[in-house]
Amino acid sequence: ESSNAGSLVAEQNQRLELISSANISAYVRSDITYVPKNTSLITKVVQYCTDGGFKLCPTDPNGHQWDVYSENDWYNFQLTAGGVLSPSKKVNGGSVVQVGGNSPGLTPPYWMRMRIDSTSIYFDYVEQSAEPTIEEEWTNISSETYSLTGGITNPVFVYLTAYNTPTTGELQCDDFSWNNLLYNYVFSLVDSLIFIDTLE
């Protein structure tokens, strides 16, 4: 969990709840970095925030009030107003740019997925409560050639974030998994200990 005192992350009712103070980002990140190539990362959004994020970043912001926003490189599968998902990125300290378009307005619960093959990253969703079991259930929003500095084999941390929740709303997530696409192996939030704040 972020070391910032304004980041209030807790496990309640078998889900992860991200709550922040005003103008602060609440976040959790993976304990270690992972090579993104040939993996997918999935989480279920139970309650959405109008400024939340499911993110990949190679660096640790060390409790910064804006989580990874001031870091040089990241992908952000962003939750925005009206239940819209909007992928964006920042590369080598440049400007923040959108990756493709937006989803339609979604109503929780829904699932988010960042899928990375040998060359590209894809931003997908499923608007349903049940866990997706077949590829045809997923809808792609956008994709691009993976472009963070260091390339697709440069290890990254995984983040869940929620900014300024007194205004934007509390983010609640569940059922996180990190999946190896080559070996069809799934690490759950529990058995991989992927987040510092694990769901038991």
Residue frames as qw, qx, qy, qz and C-alpha x, y, z in Angstrom:
[[0.000, 0.887, 0.462, 0.000, 0.00, 0.00, 0.00],
 [0.275, 0.732, -0.062, 0.620, 1.07, 3.61, -0.52],
 [0.508, -0.220, -0.502, 0.664, 2.99, 5.06, 2.42],
 [0.075, -0.343, -0.054, -0.935, 1.08, 8.35, 2.04],
 [0.094, 0.166, 0.743, -0.642, -1.12, 8.97, 5.09],
 [0.492, 0.296, 0.053, -0.817, -3.96, 9.99, 2.79],
 [0.542, 0.165, -0.727, -0.387, -4.11, 6.55, 1.16],
 [0.540, -0.169, 0.627, -0.536, -6.60, 4.39, 3.01],
 [0.608, 0.193, -0.667, -0.384, -6.77, 0.89, 1.54],
 [0.472, -0.229, 0.715, -0.462, -8.55, -1.93, 3.33],
 [0.269, -0.069, -0.915, -0.294, -9.92, -5.41, 2.79],
 [0.448, 0.090, 0.484, -0.747, -13.63, -5.49, 3.53],
 [0.777, 0.316, 0.328, -0.435, -16.20, -8.13, 2.58],
 [0.764, 0.031, 0.559, 0.321, -13.64, -10.08, 0.54],
 [0.514, 0.745, 0.221, 0.363, -12.86, -7.12, -1.70],
 [0.513, -0.121, -0.087, 0.845, -10.22, -4.42, -1.84],
 [0.010, 0.924, 0.383, 0.023, -11.53, -0.93, -1.00],
 [0.508, 0.115, 0.005, 0.853, -9.48, 2.09, -2.04],
 [0.162, -0.924, -0.344, -0.026, -10.32, 5.32, -0.20],
 [0.540, 0.196, -0.113, 0.811, -8.26, 8.50, -0.16],
 [0.142, -0.660, -0.296, 0.676, -8.17, 11.91, 1.41],
 [0.401, 0.882, 0.172, -0.179, -8.96, 14.93, -0.75],
 [0.377, 0.862, -0.334, -0.061, -6.47, 15.42, -3.62],
 [0.311, -0.508, 0.803, 0.005, -4.58, 12.25, -2.69],
 [0.725, 0.227, -0.546, -0.354, -4.34, 8.99, -4.59],
 [0.742, -0.323, 0.542, -0.227, -4.98, 5.76, -2.70],
 [0.704, 0.470, -0.483, -0.225, -3.13, 2.85, -4.22],
 [0.798, -0.345, 0.492, 0.058, -1.70, -0.61, -3.85],
 [0.479, 0.658, -0.531, -0.237, 1.04, -2.07, -6.03],
 [0.956, 0.049, -0.284, 0.055, 2.56, -5.46, -6.60],
 [0.674, -0.686, 0.203, 0.185, 5.27, -6.39, -4.12],
 [0.510, -0.317, 0.561, 0.570, 7.68, -7.20, -6.95],
 [0.378, 0.549, -0.306, -0.680, 7.93, -6.45, -10.67],
 [0.744, 0.205, 0.636, 0.004, 6.81, -8.75, -13.48],
 [0.122, -0.186, 0.624, 0.749, 7.83, -9.03, -17.14],
 [0.542, 0.371, 0.266, -0.706, 4.65, -8.03, -19.02],
 [0.375, 0.347, -0.682, -0.523, 5.33, -9.97, -22.25],
 [0.508, -0.069, -0.820, -0.256, 2.83, -12.81, -22.84],
 [0.103, -0.248, -0.785, 0.559, 0.71, -12.08, -19.79],
 [0.239, -0.592, -0.406, -0.654, -2.73, -10.72, -18.97],
 [0.097, -0.069, -0.620, 0.776, -3.90, -8.89, -15.87],
 [0.341, -0.491, -0.621, -0.507, -7.54, -8.98, -14.85],
 [0.015, -0.114, -0.653, 0.749, -9.60, -7.40, -12.10],
 [0.136, -0.623, -0.729, -0.250, -13.30, -7.13, -11.33],
 [0.027, -0.194, 0.180, -0.964, -14.69, -3.68, -10.51],
 [0.178, -0.498, -0.833, 0.161, -17.50, -3.94, -7.96],
 [0.038, -0.918, -0.316, 0.238, -17.85, -0.21, -7.33],
 [0.621, 0.420, 0.136, 0.648, -16.24, 2.34, -9.61],
 [0.295, -0.683, -0.081, 0.663, -14.45, 5.63, -9.01],
 [0.502, 0.844, 0.190, 0.004, -14.51, 8.42, -11.60],
 [0.256, 0.842, -0.466, 0.094, -10.72, 8.80, -11.34],
 [0.809, -0.374, 0.453, -0.009, -9.39, 5.29, -10.77],
 [0.446, 0.674, -0.547, -0.220, -6.73, 3.27, -12.52],
 [0.949, -0.096, 0.284, 0.099, -5.43, -0.21, -13.31],
 [0.224, 0.920, -0.312, -0.079, -1.81, 0.53, -14.17],
 [0.916, 0.030, 0.006, 0.400, 1.59, -0.78, -15.23],
 [0.057, 0.957, -0.243, 0.148, 4.70, 1.19, -14.27],
 [0.809, 0.226, -0.421, 0.341, 8.35, 0.12, -14.02],
 [0.255, 0.328, -0.466, 0.781, 9.07, 2.41, -11.06],
 [0.403, -0.568, -0.672, 0.252, 7.81, 2.97, -7.50],
 [0.033, 0.753, 0.110, 0.647, 6.49, 6.47, -6.68],
 [0.412, -0.019, -0.614, 0.672, 7.25, 5.96, -2.97],
 [0.130, -0.594, -0.654, 0.450, 3.93, 7.20, -1.63],
 [0.063, 0.012, 0.210, 0.976, 3.56, 10.18, -3.97],
 [0.357, 0.349, 0.486, -0.717, 0.19, 11.87, -3.61],
 [0.623, 0.478, -0.168, -0.597, -0.55, 11.26, -7.33],
 [0.912, -0.023, 0.406, 0.046, 0.65, 7.63, -7.40],
 [0.695, -0.020, 0.447, 0.563, 2.54, 7.01, -10.70],
 [0.375, 0.881, 0.288, 0.001, 1.35, 10.13, -12.54],
 [0.018, -0.941, 0.308, 0.139, 4.71, 11.93, -12.10],
 [0.693, -0.263, 0.599, 0.302, 6.75, 8.85, -13.06],
 [0.047, 0.493, -0.529, -0.689, 8.32, 8.75, -16.52],
 [0.347, 0.100, -0.801, -0.478, 6.59, 5.68, -17.94],
 [0.355, 0.123, 0.807, -0.455, 3.22, 4.01, -17.38],
 [0.270, -0.279, -0.711, -0.587, 0.07, 2.57, -18.89],
 [0.252, 0.107, 0.572, -0.774, -3.22, 3.50, -17.22],
 [0.198, -0.392, -0.812, -0.385, -6.44, 1.62, -17.90],
 [0.028, -0.031, 0.360, -0.932, -8.38, 4.53, -16.41],
 [0.065, -0.623, -0.778, 0.050, -11.84, 4.62, -14.88],
 [0.060, 0.074, 0.047, 0.994, -13.48, 7.96, -15.69],
 [0.394, 0.177, 0.334, -0.838, -16.85, 9.73, -15.38],
 [0.730, 0.242, -0.107, -0.630, -19.99, 7.89, -16.41],
 [0.871, -0.107, 0.475, -0.060, -18.47, 4.45, -16.04],
 [0.689, 0.701, -0.185, -0.018, -16.23, 4.98, -19.07],
 [0.798, -0.352, 0.290, 0.394, -12.87, 3.18, -19.38],
 [0.404, 0.908, -0.111, -0.001, -10.16, 5.22, -21.12],
 [0.877, -0.130, 0.069, 0.457, -6.68, 3.74, -21.74],
 [0.172, 0.965, -0.173, 0.097, -3.75, 6.19, -21.67],
 [0.881, -0.067, -0.078, 0.463, 0.02, 6.20, -21.35],
 [0.065, -0.961, 0.256, 0.083, 3.08, 8.28, -20.59],
 [0.928, 0.174, 0.027, 0.327, 6.40, 7.39, -22.24],
 [0.650, 0.125, -0.077, 0.745, 9.89, 8.60, -21.33],
 [0.217, -0.443, -0.305, 0.814, 8.60, 11.62, -19.39],
 [0.018, 0.194, 0.474, 0.859, 6.48, 12.92, -22.27],
 [0.460, -0.086, 0.070, -0.881, 2.90, 14.09, -22.36],
 [0.451, 0.149, 0.827, -0.299, 0.02, 11.86, -21.34],
 [0.379, 0.202, -0.522, -0.737, -1.72, 10.51, -24.46],
 [0.799, 0.065, 0.349, -0.485, -4.79, 8.38, -24.96],
 [0.159, -0.202, 0.920, 0.297, -4.39, 4.88, -26.37],
 [0.063, -0.334, -0.849, -0.405, -7.22, 4.57, -28.88],
 [0.343, -0.491, -0.269, -0.754, -10.76, 5.38, -27.80],
 [0.336, -0.234, 0.597, -0.690, -13.08, 4.88, -24.84],
 [0.028, -0.268, -0.963, 0.004, -15.51, 2.20, -23.77],
 [0.340, -0.595, -0.400, -0.608, -19.20, 2.98, -23.53],
 [0.362, -0.494, 0.426, -0.666, -20.49, 3.83, -20.07],
 [0.550, -0.023, -0.834, 0.027, -20.37, 0.65, -17.98],
 [0.622, -0.562, 0.086, -0.539, -22.35, -0.32, -14.89],
 [0.024, 0.383, -0.883, 0.270, -20.58, -2.36, -12.19],
 [0.617, -0.506, 0.518, 0.309, -19.86, -5.13, -11.77],
 [0.742, 0.656, -0.132, -0.051, -17.56, -5.42, -14.78],
 [0.850, -0.258, 0.243, 0.389, -14.15, -6.87, -15.59],
 [0.235, 0.913, -0.292, -0.164, -11.03, -5.11, -16.90],
 [0.912, -0.072, 0.269, 0.302, -8.14, -6.80, -18.66],
 [0.157, 0.840, -0.446, -0.265, -4.74, -5.64, -19.88],
 [0.942, 0.103, 0.300, 0.109, -3.48, -8.32, -22.25],
 [0.039, 0.818, -0.493, -0.293, 0.10, -8.24, -23.51],
 [0.967, 0.226, 0.099, 0.059, 1.30, -10.63, -26.20],
 [0.791, -0.089, 0.144, 0.588, 4.77, -10.76, -27.76],
 [0.365, 0.266, 0.205, 0.868, 4.55, -7.26, -29.24],
 [0.188, -0.470, -0.247, -0.826, 1.39, -5.36, -28.21],
 [0.047, 0.171, 0.723, -0.668, -0.88, -4.36, -25.32],
 [0.271, -0.413, -0.657, -0.570, -4.69, -4.69, -25.48],
 [0.189, -0.018, 0.509, -0.840, -7.31, -3.06, -23.25],
 [0.380, -0.245, -0.795, -0.404, -10.44, -5.21, -22.86],
 [0.349, -0.117, 0.515, -0.774, -13.59, -5.36, -20.72],
 [0.291, -0.313, -0.871, -0.244, -16.61, -7.55, -19.96],
 [0.350, -0.257, 0.202, -0.878, -19.78, -6.00, -18.51],
 [0.786, -0.265, -0.477, -0.293, -21.14, -8.84, -16.37],
 [0.573, -0.666, 0.359, -0.316, -20.91, -10.19, -12.83],
 [0.971, -0.093, 0.210, 0.063, -19.80, -13.75, -13.59],
 [0.375, -0.595, 0.543, 0.459, -16.14, -14.39, -14.32],
 [0.631, 0.591, -0.304, -0.401, -15.47, -14.53, -18.08],
 [0.769, -0.217, 0.599, 0.053, -14.63, -18.05, -19.22],
 [0.707, 0.371, 0.468, 0.379, -14.29, -17.69, -23.00],
 [0.349, -0.154, 0.204, 0.902, -12.44, -15.16, -25.15],
 [0.020, 0.490, 0.596, 0.636, -15.60, -14.20, -27.04],
 [0.313, -0.787, -0.509, 0.156, -17.01, -12.57, -23.90],
 [0.401, -0.515, -0.004, 0.758, -14.32, -9.87, -23.94],
 [0.393, 0.874, 0.253, 0.137, -14.67, -6.59, -25.85],
 [0.620, -0.062, 0.038, 0.781, -11.52, -4.78, -26.97],
 [0.014, 0.920, 0.186, -0.345, -11.37, -0.99, -26.58],
 [0.363, 0.879, -0.308, -0.038, -7.97, -0.39, -28.14],
 [0.901, -0.211, 0.176, 0.334, -4.47, -1.75, -28.61],
 [0.295, 0.907, -0.302, -0.014, -1.01, -0.65, -29.68],
 [0.763, 0.286, -0.436, 0.381, 2.55, -1.84, -29.98],
 [0.659, -0.667, -0.222, 0.268, 3.91, -1.88, -26.42],
 [0.434, 0.726, -0.034, 0.533, 5.90, 1.33, -26.10],
 [0.516, -0.854, 0.070, 0.019, 7.08, 1.96, -22.53],
 [0.177, 0.800, -0.566, 0.090, 10.80, 2.71, -22.19],
 [0.326, -0.410, 0.842, -0.127, 12.81, -0.50, -21.99],
 [0.457, 0.143, -0.726, -0.493, 10.30, -2.46, -24.04],
 [0.797, -0.232, -0.263, -0.492, 7.97, -5.36, -23.44],
 [0.819, -0.085, -0.513, 0.244, 10.49, -7.39, -21.40],
 [0.131, 0.389, -0.425, 0.806, 11.27, -4.56, -18.98],
 [0.307, -0.394, -0.829, 0.252, 9.69, -5.54, -15.61],
 [0.220, -0.477, -0.104, -0.845, 6.80, -3.46, -14.26],
 [0.113, 0.139, 0.756, -0.630, 4.83, -3.08, -11.05],
 [0.193, -0.494, -0.716, -0.453, 1.05, -3.49, -11.19],
 [0.019, 0.046, 0.407, -0.912, -1.11, -0.82, -9.52],
 [0.134, -0.685, -0.679, -0.228, -4.72, -0.24, -8.52],
 [0.207, -0.043, -0.210, 0.955, -5.39, 3.44, -7.77],
 [0.079, -0.780, -0.599, -0.164, -8.21, 5.79, -6.79],
 [0.298, 0.153, -0.111, 0.935, -7.68, 9.56, -6.72],
 [0.186, -0.099, 0.150, -0.966, -9.56, 12.08, -4.56],
 [0.217, -0.300, -0.916, -0.156, -12.29, 9.66, -3.53],
 [0.071, 0.459, 0.551, -0.693, -14.27, 12.16, -1.40],
 [0.372, 0.508, -0.114, -0.768, -15.25, 13.61, -4.80],
 [0.418, 0.348, -0.692, -0.475, -14.74, 10.73, -7.23],
 [0.899, -0.158, -0.045, -0.406, -16.05, 7.86, -5.12],
 [0.543, -0.475, 0.691, -0.048, -14.54, 4.82, -3.44],
 [0.595, 0.399, -0.624, -0.313, -13.10, 2.13, -5.71],
 [0.724, -0.260, 0.589, -0.250, -13.85, -1.50, -4.85],
 [0.552, 0.476, -0.623, -0.283, -12.12, -4.35, -6.71],
 [0.801, -0.225, 0.513, -0.211, -12.09, -8.12, -6.44],
 [0.902, 0.230, 0.360, 0.057, -10.82, -11.25, -8.18],
 [0.174, 0.841, -0.448, -0.246, -7.46, -10.00, -9.40],
 [0.916, -0.044, 0.352, 0.188, -5.39, -12.42, -11.45],
 [0.095, 0.744, -0.536, -0.387, -2.13, -12.38, -13.40],
 [0.913, 0.219, 0.327, -0.111, -2.08, -14.91, -16.21],
 [0.260, -0.467, 0.680, 0.501, 0.77, -16.40, -18.21],
 [0.694, 0.480, -0.043, -0.535, -0.51, -16.65, -21.79],
 [0.410, 0.486, -0.751, -0.178, 2.11, -19.17, -22.91],
 [0.190, 0.101, -0.952, 0.220, 1.60, -21.73, -20.16],
 [0.527, -0.459, -0.483, -0.527, -2.05, -21.03, -19.32],
 [0.504, -0.273, -0.648, 0.501, -1.14, -20.55, -15.67],
 [0.217, -0.787, -0.212, -0.538, -3.05, -18.19, -13.40],
 [0.348, -0.031, -0.581, 0.735, -1.70, -16.49, -10.29],
 [0.280, -0.794, -0.499, -0.204, -4.50, -15.30, -8.04],
 [0.098, -0.826, 0.191, -0.521, -4.18, -12.35, -5.71],
 [0.759, -0.580, 0.241, -0.172, -3.68, -14.78, -2.84],
 [0.954, -0.089, 0.172, 0.229, -1.38, -17.48, -4.17],
 [0.638, 0.512, -0.027, 0.575, 1.01, -15.10, -5.92],
 [0.423, -0.668, -0.245, 0.562, 1.03, -12.53, -3.10],
 [0.465, 0.495, 0.294, 0.672, 1.05, -10.04, -5.94],
 [0.109, -0.798, -0.043, -0.592, -0.18, -7.14, -3.86],
 [0.151, 0.283, -0.646, 0.693, 1.23, -6.04, -0.53],
 [0.483, 0.000, 0.451, -0.751, -2.35, -5.85, 0.73],
 [0.191, 0.019, -0.917, -0.350, -3.64, -9.31, -0.17],
 [0.705, -0.179, -0.047, -0.684, -7.20, -10.58, -0.13],
 [0.219, -0.225, 0.923, -0.222, -7.45, -13.62, 2.10]]
